[in-house]
């Protein structure tokens, strides 16, 4: 396919009500922030323009994670992410409890940026207040917990989860380092109230920033197949032992459902009564396809 048809979808419903409240709280918290650490999965679509406008003159560190899942052929795309502001810092996808290599860089980088920049509102105070921002489900809480374990040898301080919406409010300050004295503030993941286009929203959904059911697993799976084919990424052919790439999602989901036993019992009303039939569960197959992509089983892919 040369293009993907989104069918006139309205993305306004993809902005949960609690995000508007979170954005207001974050703007108030910005007044006390010395630096911002922005966490992102995808280098361009994964950044919120509404947050960019609020950054002001404060130092800004952009943390790109899951780089081991990114396509090495598209690294220039990732390198260009810093053009919108922010010192780039990249990290690999690791278990939540393990300090990632990026954790070693964040505190020294933040301390240097804050030390080199003006602190008109807090010049007499030596402690650093850092606001951690980003779209939903990009690992903001995990980064805070990782820094806290690395520098203070302390346990988890804020809840984490594998889906968007775990953090719904701006929390109190969390100490992550003694020298320099540094506090981080976890914030809810916030999407723009109006996404620029449906394709940006689809990329965010594939990375888990938007709940799957709000977008629809079927259309997400179809867009993922379109993107993989467009980028000549045929890892799904090997993963599911297909004879060749396919351009339409229905035969792929049928094959996944058949080979992995994704079925469901459906009650059918006939002239002689109710009959239970076993049918292929296309929704479960679509979710399996999405999960394999997010786990890196379909190869290294950069959506932007």
KOLMI-672136 format. One line per 8 residues: number of its first residue (from 1); their letters; for each residue x, y, z of N, C-alpha, C. Coordinates in steps of 0.02 Angstrom, whole numbers, plus 50000, padded with zeros to 5 digits. Each point is the difference from the previous one (the first is absolute). Example, Ala and Ser with C-alpha at 12.3 -4.5 7.8 and 13.67 -1.06 7.14 Angstrom:
<rs>
1) as) 50660:49716:50390:49955:50059:50000:50045:50060:50000 ~ 49982:50053:49964:50042:50059:50003:49961:50055:50037
</rs>
This chain:
<rs>
1) xxxxxxxx) 50041:49940:50000:49959:50060:50000:50043:50063:50000 ~ 49981:50048:49960:50037:50063:49996:49980:50047:50056 ~ 49939:49993:50026:49976:50042:50054:49953:49961:50044 ~ 49989:50025:50061:49956:49967:50047:49937:50042:50009 ~ 49942:49969:49994:49937:50035:50009:49978:49996:50073 ~ 49995:50058:50032:49980:50002:50071:49925:50003:50009 ~ 49963:50008:49946:49927:49997:50005:49968:50057:50039 ~ 50030:50059:49998:49969:50058:50032:49996:49995:50076
9) xxxxxxxx) 50046:49966:50031:49998:49992:50073:50011:50066:50036 ~ 49963:50009:50055:50007:50060:50042:50043:49982:50060 ~ 50056:50035:50008:50046:49984:50054:49986:50039:50064 ~ 49946:50041:50001:49985:50039:50060:49986:49956:50059 ~ 49971:49941:49989:49983:49954:50056:50061:49966:50029 ~ 50059:50009:49969:50061:49969:50025:50033:50041:50055 ~ 49970:50056:50019:50028:50045:50051:49958:49993:50064 ~ 50018:49955:50047:49961:49992:50061:49995:50064:50041
17) xxxxxxxx) 49947:50006:50038:49986:50061:50037:50054:50017:50051 ~ 50030:49947:50031:50049:50014:50052:50063:50033:49972 ~ 50011:49995:49934:50060:50031:49971:49996:50076:50001 ~ 49941:50028:49991:49993:50073:50002:50017:50026:50069 ~ 49978:49964:50052:50017:50019:50069:50075:49994:50011 ~ 50030:49944:49975:50072:49990:50008:50040:50054:49966 ~ 49978:50023:49941:50037:50052:49965:49998:50066:50039 ~ 49943:50016:50031:49996:50061:50041:50046:49995:50060
25) xxxxxxxx) 50002:49942:50033:50044:49991:50057:50073:50006:49981 ~ 50018:49973:49941:50069:50002:49978:50022:50072:49986 ~ 49956:50040:49972:50018:50070:49986:50013:50037:50065 ~ 49963:49984:50053:50014:50031:50065:50067:49976:50028 ~ 50014:49934:49992:50062:49971:50026:50061:50027:49963 ~ 49990:50022:49937:50056:50026:49960:50033:50061:50034 ~ 49961:50037:50038:50027:50060:50032:50056:49983:50048 ~ 49998:49940:50030:50051:49981:50050:50053:49954:49970
33) xxxxxxxx) 49996:49987:49935:50046:49952:49969:50064:50034:49976 ~ 50057:49969:50013:50064:50025:49975:50018:49968:49933 ~ 49972:49941:49987:50017:49964:49939:49942:49952:49984 ~ 49993:49983:49937:49949:49952:49980:50034:49940:49967 ~ 49977:49941:50020:50023:49938:49968:49939:49971:49963 ~ 50006:49998:49933:49945:49975:49959:50016:49929:49978 ~ 49954:49955:50013:50008:49929:49982:49959:49986:49937 ~ 50028:49962:49952:49964:49986:49939:50019:49932:49971
41) xxxxxxxx) 49951:49965:49969:50013:49937:49965:50020:50013:49927 ~ 49963:50045:49968:50012:50014:49929:50022:50072:49994 ~ 50049:50014:49956:50037:50063:50003:49961:50062:49982 ~ 49951:49995:49955:49965:50060:49977:49927:50000:50022 ~ 49963:49948:49981:49929:49997:50017:49989:49991:50075 ~ 50051:49977:50036:49993:49987:50071:50008:50060:50045 ~ 50003:50060:49971:50010:50060:50039:49938:50044:49996 ~ 49980:50029:50057:49939:50039:50005:50014:50074:49986
49) xxxxxxxx) 49973:50028:49946:50013:50071:49985:49976:50046:50055 ~ 49947:49980:50036:49975:50043:50055:50052:50006:50055 ~ 50039:49947:50012:50054:50004:50049:50058:50040:49973 ~ 50014:49994:49936:50055:50038:49970:49989:50075:50009 ~ 49938:50023:49993:49985:50071:50007:50012:50025:50071 ~ 49993:49954:50049:50006:50021:50070:50071:49995:50027 ~ 50047:49977:49959:50068:49989:50026:50036:50064:50019 ~ 49986:50054:49963:50033:50063:50016:50076:49995:49991
57) xxxxxxxx) 50037:50033:50045:50073:50002:49994:50033:49948:50044 ~ 49962:49958:50032:50029:49950:50046:50039:49947:49961 ~ 50053:49974:50030:50037:49945:49968:49954:49940:49990 ~ 50015:49961:49949:49954:49948:49978:50041:49940:49975 ~ 49987:49942:50029:50035:49938:49980:49948:49954:49969 ~ 50012:49977:49939:49956:49953:49966:50029:49929:50007 ~ 49962:49955:50030:50022:49931:50011:49961:49955:49952 ~ 50035:49973:49950:49970:49952:49953:50016:49930:50025
65) xxxxxxxx) 49949:49962:50015:50012:49932:50025:49980:49948:49948 ~ 50012:49936:50017:49987:49944:49955:50038:50005:49934 ~ 50061:50026:50004:50038:50008:49939:50023:49933:49971 ~ 49998:49947:50041:50017:49935:49973:49943:49972:49957 ~ 49942:50031:50001:49945:49981:49957:49995:50044:49938 ~ 50042:50052:49996:49998:50047:49944:50038:49973:49941 ~ 49978:50017:49941:50032:49979:49938:50066:50038:49993 ~ 50058:49967:49999:50064:50035:49995:50007:50037:49934
73) xxxxxxxx) 49962:49981:49949:50003:50035:49935:49966:50068:50004 ~ 49959:50011:50052:49963:50063:50006:50024:50041:50059 ~ 50063:49990:50020:50027:50038:50056:50001:50076:49987 ~ 50010:50024:49937:49997:50072:49989:49934:50031:50022 ~ 49945:49961:49996:49935:50024:50024:50003:50013:50074 ~ 50030:49952:50037:50006:50008:50073:50046:50057:50017 ~ 50054:50007:49962:50047:50054:50014:49968:50068:49991 ~ 49952:50005:49954:49967:50063:49988:49949:50018:50053
81) xxxxxxxx) 49987:49956:50048:49949:50014:50050:50020:50058:50045 ~ 50065:50011:50007:50022:50054:50044:49993:50069:49969 ~ 49980:50003:49938:49995:50065:49967:49945:50043:50030 ~ 49950:49968:50031:49945:50038:50029:50016:50022:50071 ~ 50062:49994:50020:50020:50020:50068:50016:49939:50041 ~ 50052:50004:50040:50017:49945:50045:50065:49967:49983 ~ 50042:49991:50052:50062:49962:49991:49981:49927:49994 ~ 50020:49965:49945:49979:49930:49991:50036:49953:50047
89) xxxxxxxx) 49965:49949:50021:50028:49947:50042:49961:49937:49984 ~ 50035:49946:49982:49964:49940:49978:50014:49942:50048 ~ 49953:49953:50001:50007:49943:50044:49970:49938:49968 ~ 50022:49943:50021:49973:49937:49975:49939:49980:50042 ~ 49961:49953:49971:49943:49972:50035:50026:49948:50050 ~ 49990:50012:50064:50023:49954:50051:49944:49988:50049 ~ 50009:49950:50043:49950:49987:50052:49993:50060:50045 ~ 49940:50010:50027:49985:50061:50037:50045:50009:50061
97) xxxxxxxx) 50022:49945:50030:50039:50005:50062:50075:50008:49987 ~ 50022:49999:49938:50071:50006:49986:50017:50072:49980 ~ 50051:50031:50030:50021:50066:49977:50025:49995:49928 ~ 49971:50040:49956:50021:49998:49930:50062:50043:49991 ~ 50038:49989:49945:50060:50040:49989:49985:50075:50001 ~ 49941:50019:49976:49983:50070:50000:49996:50029:50070 ~ 49982:49959:50049:49995:50023:50069:50066:50028:50024 ~ 50055:49974:49975:50066:50024:50020:50012:50070:49972
105) xxxxxxxx) 49966:50018:49946:50012:50065:49968:49954:50055:50024 ~ 49939:49981:50022:49949:50051:50012:50020:50049:50054 ~ 50020:49976:50059:50015:50046:50056:50059:50046:49983 ~ 50057:49974:49975:50054:50046:49982:49980:50051:49946 ~ 49961:49977:49950:49980:50046:49947:49954:50054:50027 ~ 49952:49981:50043:49954:50049:50028:50038:50049:50045 ~ 50046:49974:50041:50038:50044:50044:50041:50050:49960 ~ 50029:49978:49944:50040:50046:49958:49956:50053:49968
113) xxxxxxxx) 49942:49979:49973:49956:50047:49967:49972:50052:50049 ~ 49981:49977:50059:49973:50047:50050:50055:50047:50024 ~ 50061:49973:50009:50055:50041:50023:50020:50053:49950 ~ 49993:49984:49935:50020:50048:49948:49946:50051:49983 ~ 49938:49986:50022:49945:50044:49982:49979:50046:50056 ~ 49962:50053:49984:49975:50046:50052:49946:49969:50042 ~ 49997:50017:50064:49948:49976:50045:49971:50060:50036 ~ 49967:50042:49962:49976:50063:50027:49952:49991:50059
121) xxxxxxxx) 49960:49946:49997:49950:49990:50051:50026:49963:50061 ~ 50061:49968:49994:50025:49959:50056:50075:50006:50006 ~ 50027:50058:49989:50073:50008:49999:50031:49986:50068 ~ 49963:50010:50054:50028:49990:50067:49994:49928:50024 ~ 49967:49957:49962:49988:49931:50021:50043:49953:49959 ~ 50036:49955:50033:50047:49956:49965:49967:49936:49974 ~ 49941:49983:50025:49968:49938:49978:49972:50007:49930 ~ 49994:49943:49965:49976:49999:49931:49930:49969:50000
129) xxxxxxxx) 49953:50035:49970:49932:49973:49991:49991:49984:49926 ~ 49986:49936:49985:49996:49978:49931:49929:49974:49987 ~ 49970:50022:49946:49934:49978:49980:50007:49948:49944 ~ 49972:49941:50010:50004:49947:49950:49935:50001:49960 ~ 50005:50010:49935:49941:50008:49958:50001:49951:49942 ~ 49943:49994:49966:49996:49956:49942:49929:49976:49989 ~ 49988:49968:49944:49935:49971:49985:49990:49938:50044 ~ 49940:49972:50002:49988:49942:50044:50043:49939:49984
137) xxxxxxxx) 50016:49963:50052:50030:49933:49994:50068:50000:49964 ~ 50042:50050:50017:50067:50001:49970:50054:49985:50053 ~ 49981:49985:50061:50049:49981:50050:50025:50056:50044 ~ 49959:50051:50010:50021:50056:50043:50010:49976:50072 ~ 49951:49963:50026:50006:49974:50069:50057:49951:50006 ~ 50010:49959:49948:50056:49952:50002:50067:50035:50002 ~ 50006:50055:49963:50063:50038:50001:50014:50028:50070 ~ 49948:50027:50032:50009:50028:50067:50021:49945:50049
145) xxxxxxxx) 49967:49942:49997:50018:49945:50045:50070:49975:49986 ~ 50020:49998:49936:50067:49978:49982:50053:50047:50028 ~ 49989:50065:49993:50048:50049:50026:50004:49997:50076 ~ 49944:49989:50032:49999:49995:50073:50039:49939:50025 ~ 49992:49944:49964:50038:49940:50020:50074:50009:49987 ~ 50016:50033:49945:50070:50007:49980:50038:50046:50048 ~ 49970:50057:50018:50037:50051:50037:49986:49998:50076 ~ 49942:49975:50020:49984:49999:50071:49994:49929:50029
153) xxxxxxxx) 50002:49950:49955:49991:49930:50021:49933:49991:50036 ~ 49950:50036:49976:49933:49995:50029:49953:49963:49952 ~ 49945:49977:50028:49951:49962:49961:49954:50044:49960 ~ 49949:49968:49971:49953:50034:49956:49963:50055:50038 ~ 49993:50058:49968:49968:50057:50032:49934:50019:49966 ~ 49990:49977:49939:49939:50018:49963:49977:49940:49959 ~ 49935:49993:49992:49971:49942:49967:50015:50001:49926 ~ 50011:49940:49972:50012:49993:49929:49952:49947:49973
161) xxxxxxxx) 49991:50000:49934:49957:49950:49969:50011:49999:49926 ~ 49978:49945:49968:50011:49992:49928:49944:50028:49958 ~ 49960:50045:50026:49947:50031:49961:49995:50073:50018 ~ 49970:50041:49956:49996:50072:50014:49951:50015:50057 ~ 50013:50055:50036:49953:50023:50050:50014:49978:50071 ~ 50060:49970:50014:50016:49979:50068:50007:50062:50045 ~ 50038:50050:49976:50008:50063:50037:49948:50049:49975 ~ 49955:50023:50043:49945:50043:49979:50005:50070:50029
169) xxxxxxxx) 50050:50013:50043:50007:50066:50030:50073:50016:50011 ~ 50017:50064:50003:50068:50021:50016:50013:49983:50073 ~ 50052:49961:50012:50014:49976:50067:50048:50047:50036 ~ 50012:49985:50065:50048:50039:50038:50071:49984:49977 ~ 50047:50040:50023:50070:49991:49979:50028:49934:50027 ~ 50041:49969:49959:50032:49937:50019:50075:50008:49994 ~ 50035:49991:50056:50073:50007:49998:50031:49942:49963 ~ 50046:50016:49954:50034:49948:49962:50076:50003:50008
177) xxxxxxxx) 50026:50053:50030:50072:50006:50007:50016:50046:50060 ~ 50056:49985:50033:50022:50040:50058:50049:50054:49980 ~ 50049:49982:49957:50050:50048:49977:50005:49996:49924 ~ 49971:50049:49966:49963:50058:50026:49931:49980:50025 ~ 49973:50041:50044:49933:49987:50027:49949:50011:49944 ~ 49968:49946:49979:49957:50003:49941:49933:49966:50015 ~ 49946:50034:49982:49933:49974:50007:49967:49997:49932 ~ 49965:49945:49987:49963:49992:49938:49925:49998:50017
185) xxxxxxxx) 49960:50028:49955:49928:49999:50009:49970:49960:49942 ~ 49965:49945:50017:49966:49960:49950:49937:50036:49978 ~ 49982:49994:49937:49941:50033:49973:49960:49951:49959 ~ 49935:50012:49992:49960:49956:49956:50020:50009:49928 ~ 49995:49946:49962:50012:50006:49928:49945:50041:49969 ~ 50019:50047:49958:49952:50047:49971:50006:50001:49924 ~ 49944:49989:49966:49997:50007:49928:49975:50070:49983 ~ 50013:50023:49939:49970:50064:49979:49924:49994:50001
193) xxxxxxxx) 49963:50053:50021:49927:49996:49998:49974:49985:49930 ~ 50038:50020:49950:49981:49984:49931:50061:49977:49963 ~ 50003:49936:49984:50058:49974:49964:50003:50030:49930 ~ 50061:50012:49977:50009:50032:49936:49968:49962:49943 ~ 50004:49934:50001:49969:49959:49948:49990:49930:50028 ~ 49959:49961:49966:49983:49933:50023:50061:49955:50000 ~ 50045:50009:49951:50058:49957:49995:50046:50008:50061 ~ 50008:50061:50024:50039:50011:50061:49968:49963:50058
201) xxxxxxxx) 49934:50004:50006:49965:49964:50053:50008:49925:49993 ~ 50001:49975:49939:50008:49928:49989:50070:49977:50022 ~ 50050:50040:49986:50068:49982:50022:50005:49999:50076 ~ 49969:50050:50032:49999:50001:50073:49964:49939:50028 ~ 49945:49981:49968:49962:49942:50024:50042:49936:49993 ~ 50036:49993:49945:50042:49940:49990:50053:49995:50054 ~ 50023:50057:50026:50051:50000:50053:49968:49997:50070 ~ 49934:49994:50003:49967:49992:50065:49984:50065:50036
209) xxxxxxxx) 50003:50057:49965:49985:50064:50032:49926:50013:50004 ~ 49960:49964:49960:49927:50006:50000:49972:49930:50009 ~ 49948:49994:50041:49969:49935:50011:49978:49969:49933 ~ 50016:49936:49991:49984:49966:49937:49926:50005:49983 ~ 49957:49991:50050:49928:49996:49985:49972:50067:49976 ~ 50034:50056:50016:49976:50065:49976:50011:50007:49925 ~ 50051:49968:49975:50017:50004:49929:49971:49941:49961 ~ 50004:49941:50030:49977:49939:49967:50059:49956:49980
217) xxxxxxxx) 50004:49941:50030:50057:49956:49986:50003:49981:49927 ~ 49942:49995:49967:49999:49978:49930:50032:50052:49954 ~ 49982:50064:50009:50029:50052:49957:50073:50012:50018 ~ 50018:49992:50064:50070:50006:50020:50042:49946:49967 ~ 49975:49939:50000:50037:49944:49968:50007:50012:49925 ~ 49947:50027:49969:50002:50013:49928:50051:50055:49984 ~ 50002:50053:50041:50048:50054:49989:50071:49975:50012 ~ 50009:49956:50050:50067:49972:50013:50023:49960:49941
225) xxxxxxxx) 49956:49958:49971:50019:49961:49941:50019:50046:49942 ~ 49961:50052:49990:50015:50049:49947:50069:50031:50011 ~ 50015:50019:50062:50064:50032:50016:50059:49952:49990 ~ 49992:49938:50022:50053:49951:49992:50015:49988:49926 ~ 49949:49993:49960:50010:49990:49929:50031:50061:49967 ~ 49979:50059:50020:50026:50062:49971:50074:50007:50014 ~ 50022:49978:50059:50071:50005:50019:50040:49937:49981 ~ 49968:49954:49963:50034:49938:49980:50022:49960:50061
233) xxxxxxxx) 49959:50001:50052:50014:49962:50061:49957:49937:50000 ~ 50028:49944:49981:49961:49940:49990:50014:49947:50054 ~ 50016:50024:50060:50010:49954:50056:49939:49961:50017 ~ 49941:50027:49986:49938:49964:50015:49992:49938:49956 ~ 50030:50002:49940:49997:49941:49956:50036:49942:50032 ~ 50059:50013:50029:50038:49948:50034:49966:49980:50066 ~ 49976:50050:50036:49969:49987:50066:49942:49953:49994 ~ 49957:50010:49950:49939:49960:49994:50005:49947:49945
241) xxxxxxxx) 50060:49992:49972:50014:49949:49950:49952:50005:49940 ~ 49995:50061:49975:49960:50011:49940:50042:49985:49938 ~ 49967:49986:49945:50037:49987:49938:50029:50063:49971 ~ 49965:50056:50009:50021:50064:49972:49966:50056:50037 ~ 50023:50063:49991:49965:50056:50032:49929:50006:49974 ~ 49956:50027:50042:49931:50011:49979:49983:50074:50010 ~ 49954:50024:49957:49984:50071:50000:49935:50016:50037 ~ 49964:49949:50020:49937:50010:50034:50000:49963:50066
249) xxxxxxxx) 49968:50029:50050:50005:49975:50068:49958:49937:50011 ~ 49945:49991:49963:49956:49943:50014:50035:49932:49993 ~ 50035:49987:49944:50033:49935:49995:50055:49990:50052 ~ 50034:50054:50020:50051:49994:50052:49969:49982:50066 ~ 49946:50034:50019:49968:49985:50064:49969:49930:49999 ~ 49974:49979:49943:49973:49932:49994:50055:49948:50011 ~ 50058:50012:49971:50056:49954:50008:50023:49998:50073 ~ 50006:50059:50031:50021:50002:50071:49950:49964:50044
257) xxxxxxxx) 49936:50013:49988:49948:49967:50040:50001:49925:49992 ~ 50009:49977:49939:50001:49928:49987:50061:49966:50031 ~ 50059:50029:49991:50062:49968:50023:50009:50004:50076 ~ 49970:50051:50031:50009:50009:50072:49937:49983:50040 ~ 49951:49972:49966:49940:49978:50035:49959:50056:50031 ~ 49997:50057:49967:49960:50056:50026:49928:49992:49975 ~ 49959:49967:50040:49931:49987:49982:49954:50024:50056 ~ 49936:50005:49984:49950:50020:50049:49935:49962:49986
265) xxxxxxxx) 49964:49985:50054:49936:49965:49993:49945:50052:49989 ~ 49961:49992:49947:49947:50047:49982:49934:49962:49997 ~ 49948:50030:50031:49933:49970:49999:49963:50025:49939 ~ 49976:49954:49959:49964:50017:49939:49928:49976:50006 ~ 49952:50045:49987:49929:49983:50003:49977:49973:49933 ~ 49977:49938:49999:49976:49968:49939:49926:49984:50006 ~ 49972:49971:49947:49929:49983:50001:49984:49944:50049 ~ 50049:49961:50019:49989:49944:50046:50027:50014:50070
273) xxxxxxxx) 50023:50061:50012:50025:50016:50067:50069:50032:49997 ~ 50029:50009:50058:50066:50030:50005:50055:49948:49988 ~ 50050:50020:49962:50057:49956:49985:50064:50036:50017 ~ 50044:49968:50037:50065:50028:50017:50050:49981:49945 ~ 50034:50051:49974:50049:49989:49947:50067:50030:50021 ~ 50054:49969:49979:50066:50026:50011:50021:50041:49939 ~ 50018:50063:50012:50021:50044:49946:50068:50030:50015 ~ 50034:50022:49948:50065:50031:50010:49992:50067:50035
281) xxxxxxxx) 50044:50013:50047:49997:50062:50039:50049:50050:49968 ~ 49975:50041:49955:50042:50047:49964:50026:50055:50047 ~ 49960:50019:50050:50022:50052:50047:50060:49976:50040 ~ 49999:49936:50022:50056:49973:50037:50062:49993:49955 ~ 49990:49984:49937:50056:49995:49953:50031:50069:49988 ~ 49957:50051:49996:50025:50069:49990:50041:50022:50061 ~ 49975:49983:50060:50038:50018:50060:50066:49963:50003 ~ 50002:49937:49977:50063:49962:49998:50050:50033:49953
289) xxxxxxxx) 49976:50023:49944:50042:50035:49950:50029:50063:50031 ~ 49958:50039:50035:50024:50062:50032:50050:49984:50055 ~ 49986:49949:50039:50044:49982:50056:50068:49977:49974 ~ 50001:49962:49946:50064:49978:49971:50040:50060:49975 ~ 49967:50050:49972:50035:50060:49977:50030:50037:50060 ~ 49962:50009:50053:50024:50038:50058:50056:49963:50036 ~ 50002:49935:49994:50053:49961:50033:50062:49993:49956 ~ 49997:50025:49938:50058:49996:49956:50005:49935:49961
297) xxxxxxxx) 49946:49959:50001:50003:49935:49965:49993:50007:49925 ~ 49979:50059:49976:49992:50010:49928:50059:50038:49970 ~ 50052:50010:50039:50059:50035:49976:50005:50069:50030 ~ 50053:50036:49981:50013:50067:50026:49968:50051:49953 ~ 49952:50038:50027:49959:50044:49959:49998:50069:50033 ~ 50009:50052:49960:49989:50069:50021:49940:50027:49962 ~ 49948:50020:50035:49938:50020:49968:50007:50067:49964 ~ 50040:50046:50027:50010:50065:49967:50050:49995:49943
</rs>
